């Protein structure tokens, strides 16, 4: 709770700093505040006694773990933003502030214990994101991204909210525990569960699938990711996606678990469509940023595995996968931002010959691509491994076969970057890599390799 | 001291690491010193171990180091076994190994790969020690593969010469064929006996439930492994080619130690072989065929190292003959004496090559006796020893094998004596061609020819003394000896001695007669060689010069390489070419590329769904939602 309060106050504080033109203080203050919030979060570790605030919130280890990842990822992304926002807007303070508000919403999303809190968290996050996507006021693409995101987001929120209402109508409660109890007692006593409830479950599934960018509700993703400023895209594809999965998992793993047989086939089909749509479309992209957007869709497919095959390892799997995916994506977006700033292009060709001129950047990008492709000795492999073994232990053999085929397909487009960097020559100048980028790249690469070779480093916490 | 046996292989391993890692840092003097010193250290420990073992005889000491593999009921302890057999092997490997290291400091002094050479040599010693020390088949196999690797690396030491590189490849491939046999044998041993530890396997060998058929199969497969490593028919052709390596390597690996690994392995598993008499017959036949074939090739070769290489193959054949007729001690005795005189002969040949500025063709030598006196006298000792003339060491060991062969089967003995005559002939032929007569090389070579430095001649002298006196280890009773080696090794071969059927021991008169015949034969060969090459100064014809039919066969190694080429390599190449051009190129590649193209085409099409039109997106979403809702209504 302290973390949430810290971040909310911090957001307001940053606005005031902007008002008094203390632009230089923005980033340090934000990072410091986030560090304090991270400290408060970790302090909650293993002290969970039960839901708090009239059972509205539940700061259990699950919440702590995902709050930890999202806050850390946000810090890394903000560290990349030094000097970035100044270039595209005059209202720098607002950037930080809105990102922080969004993060506050995310903390609610990962710790809710009540449907209303889920809805409020999602909306705080989403509304902030609509603004962030369109923050480049003069840029047509940015405006288009914001509008698309908003229209479709509003559309899907309708379904989510409708689902909540139907469930309330059937179970007479917003409380996760109460809803679960309702289901269990009905199933035990043989009483029929109201069709309202079933409909509510699928509508909520649709709403959540939209938020995490699963097919066929993914159409907003490439357009919005491409139109938004790159760092905002990085934020959306890592922090927001992780939070979406945390919320999705908490809802379906605890609350709707008794109806697993009913909703599992729906999620299974969504997973398969998502994998194929993401990977196959990514194949034909010539633009690095757009490729990353499609790749983020395919990764949503892999993370959905945890929900399809709920097991003891599901939360751990999403936890590891989210870390692996976030670390690799942050590296990729850092490379993208550097590339755009220096060459103004984000096509694969702009990476030609990077291996010779910027060996460190090329190395980190290689590690990131290998991790995204799930090659052993990187965190991505461990994430996929846990997901797949989890699915196998719940007998989803065919799902794993399809997923492996997709992993093979994905190697093609991830390796295009590596091939461009090392095997294609081009006359190019050396990119200048500022210190803050070096720090972020180093942290992310170390995390990726460390988890890859020593997965026990992340204890099975949840 | 026996408990410290792990130090013996550890020291060369340290030497390998230091020399390998410090190859660009350390000076040649330091590199050579470290390389030799670690082997000397191992030798000293080996001597101490030997002493302890000698004073308190016990069947076998098994020293466990750590559990290496443990999976279900499959257990591989990393442990060493010290008994008479391995103790003597330790002495040979580290003792001769040390001499050859010292020799190499002189021989390789001007080579650019000096450090690499010593690193490889140390690594070889390490693996060879592992091979003989392992207390189970798996540790032995590690050593077995390790020495194969080092052999490959050292044969191809001058790999920029493509002929040398292919010689290395040939050795490796041939060895792999044998290794496969060995590996399958180890699997079968595990499934049959439930263990791979020597002590357990051997104690169960004649127990109930072990079928004779299974034992025969296991021993034949083990023998296949031995034919690869010890260069027997049909896998012997790699050894002559292996002479591409530096001469010290030929002496150490391809004469004294590695190639005897097959004999060591069979001697180690003697009880299995004794219980499989069919296999023993095969071993004996292959042994004598190899001995004769290689000797018949050696009599016309003109490259000094090739003569020695074929001689090695031939002598290894004798050892297998000995194993096959149940003369385990005799065979192992020959391993020891052969290690002395063959290492000596190779090092002597190396000294000649060194003095002749890297000339190996004997047709271009001659008259070197006065220029390389130490080399000549030591090589003479080696030649007499290998020819089997008393009282030099080769006489005793070869005679013991022949005596057993006589007991076993008279024909084998006759063939063995013929082989011994050939041996005497080609060895003295080599000696006369090299050292007597007139110098036939270029003027520069003649001017330059010189005796080698003392780092090379001292090992020669030591080995010469050993070659002369080595026979004393096992003087037969008929000559008033005590058969010390026989006694020392008796615990190792006890089970075989007990279970093999024993006829009347041979009377001394027969034994003297056999000795007289083989010595007489060797002397006759010596005289023929002297008249042909020593006195009349006959020089072999040039490569494509006129030769009689048999000489041509022998000179061209009975066309065995060409035969293998036609019978195995060409058909394999043809099949491989077919698989590559038809199955792989069109079939598999077509399928794979087709899949790839198909996926990309799908991608092209699927991409168009992303129209950018929100109406369309929402339309798709609604279709999705409708589908889910329909599913739900059916399901409820």
Interface residues (C-beta under 8 A of the other chain):
Chain A: X148 X151 X152 X155 X156 X159 X195 X198 X199 X202 X203 X205 X206 X210 X216 X217 X219 X220 X222 X223 X262 X265 X266 X277 X280 X281 X282 X283 X284 X285 X409 X412
Chain B: X596 X599 X600 X602 X603 X604 X606 X607 X609 X610 X612 X614 X616 X617 X618 X620 X621 X623 X624 X625 X628 X629 X631 X632 X635 X636
